[in-house]
């Protein structure tokens, strides 16, 4: 849980919100990954980021939004009757991997991470192949000279104590030369595509309605 970006704040009011929201999110079967309260004029934007092992769908977001709205409305006096805008979302692809559950949920993805003992860390790029109590196993891309034949990735177990914050790498094409599979899309990508489909359908309906009106006017 964080409130460290931009003009966001971490104060007693935010901690009080966390005390209300955390049990609701956990009780619904999700992890509260981030809670951020941002002043926006006379309102406050309450941003709630949730996740779980099976992923988060649009229906899940709607379910959590209803539950969080209810608990905030029931504690209206504690909010100081300040108007607020609630945003519930899933983590984006740029979310750093800092907890074991983050690594587990991104198994199979390509990541970059600083790893190694303190004072001698190195930047690794590799695909997550396993996550267990010992640490994270990466299929690390072997370094070679420019133009040389590319060698197969080498498995490397990085203990938790030597693992920094990882970053998922966006892949436009996988090694097997297929592009644009559902597995390569983030949850936010899928949501944006669904919203786009809805917008396109709406535009088509409006166009058909306008054409019908025009035809009626000519008769």
Secondary structure in CASP SS format (residue, H / E / C, confidence):
PFRMAT SS
TARGET T0000
AUTHOR 0000-0000-0000
METHOD secondary structure of the structure
MODEL  1
X C 1.00
X C 1.00
X C 1.00
X C 1.00
X C 1.00
X C 1.00
X C 1.00
X C 1.00
X E 1.00
X C 1.00
X C 1.00
X H 1.00
X H 1.00
X H 1.00
X H 1.00
X H 1.00
X H 1.00
X H 1.00
X H 1.00
X H 1.00
X H 1.00
X H 1.00
X H 1.00
X H 1.00
X H 1.00
X H 1.00
X H 1.00
X C 1.00
X C 1.00
X C 1.00
X E 1.00
X E 1.00
X E 1.00
X E 1.00
X E 1.00
X E 1.00
X E 1.00
X E 1.00
X E 1.00
X E 1.00
X C 1.00
X C 1.00
X E 1.00
X E 1.00
X E 1.00
X E 1.00
X E 1.00
X E 1.00
X E 1.00
X E 1.00
X E 1.00
X C 1.00
X C 1.00
X C 1.00
X C 1.00
X C 1.00
X C 1.00
X H 1.00
X H 1.00
X H 1.00
X H 1.00
X H 1.00
X H 1.00
X H 1.00
X H 1.00
X H 1.00
X H 1.00
X H 1.00
X H 1.00
X H 1.00
X H 1.00
X H 1.00
X H 1.00
X H 1.00
X C 1.00
X C 1.00
X C 1.00
X C 1.00
X C 1.00
X C 1.00
X C 1.00
X C 1.00
X C 1.00
X E 1.00
X E 1.00
X E 1.00
X E 1.00
X E 1.00
X E 1.00
X E 1.00
X C 1.00
X C 1.00
X C 1.00
X C 1.00
X C 1.00
X C 1.00
X E 1.00
X C 1.00
X C 1.00
X H 1.00
X H 1.00
X H 1.00
X H 1.00
X H 1.00
X H 1.00
X C 1.00
X C 1.00
X C 1.00
X C 1.00
X E 1.00
X E 1.00
X E 1.00
X E 1.00
X E 1.00
X E 1.00
X C 1.00
X C 1.00
X C 1.00
X C 1.00
X C 1.00
X C 1.00
X E 1.00
X E 1.00
X E 1.00
X E 1.00
X E 1.00
X E 1.00
X E 1.00
X E 1.00
X E 1.00
X E 1.00
X E 1.00
X C 1.00
X C 1.00
X E 1.00
X E 1.00
X E 1.00
X E 1.00
X E 1.00
X E 1.00
X C 1.00
X C 1.00
X C 1.00
X C 1.00
X C 1.00
X C 1.00
X C 1.00
X C 1.00
X C 1.00
X C 1.00
X C 1.00
X C 1.00
X C 1.00
X E 1.00
X E 1.00
X E 1.00
X E 1.00
X E 1.00
X E 1.00
X H 1.00
X H 1.00
X H 1.00
X E 1.00
X C 1.00
X C 1.00
X E 1.00
X E 1.00
X E 1.00
X C 1.00
X C 1.00
X C 1.00
X C 1.00
X C 1.00
X C 1.00
X C 1.00
X C 1.00
X C 1.00
X C 1.00
X C 1.00
X C 1.00
X C 1.00
X H 1.00
X H 1.00
X H 1.00
X C 1.00
X C 1.00
X H 1.00
X H 1.00
X H 1.00
X H 1.00
X H 1.00
X H 1.00
X H 1.00
X H 1.00
X H 1.00
X H 1.00
X H 1.00
X H 1.00
X H 1.00
X H 1.00
X H 1.00
X H 1.00
X H 1.00
X H 1.00
X H 1.00
X H 1.00
X H 1.00
X H 1.00
X H 1.00
X H 1.00
X H 1.00
X H 1.00
X H 1.00
X H 1.00
X H 1.00
X H 1.00
X H 1.00
X H 1.00
X C 1.00
END
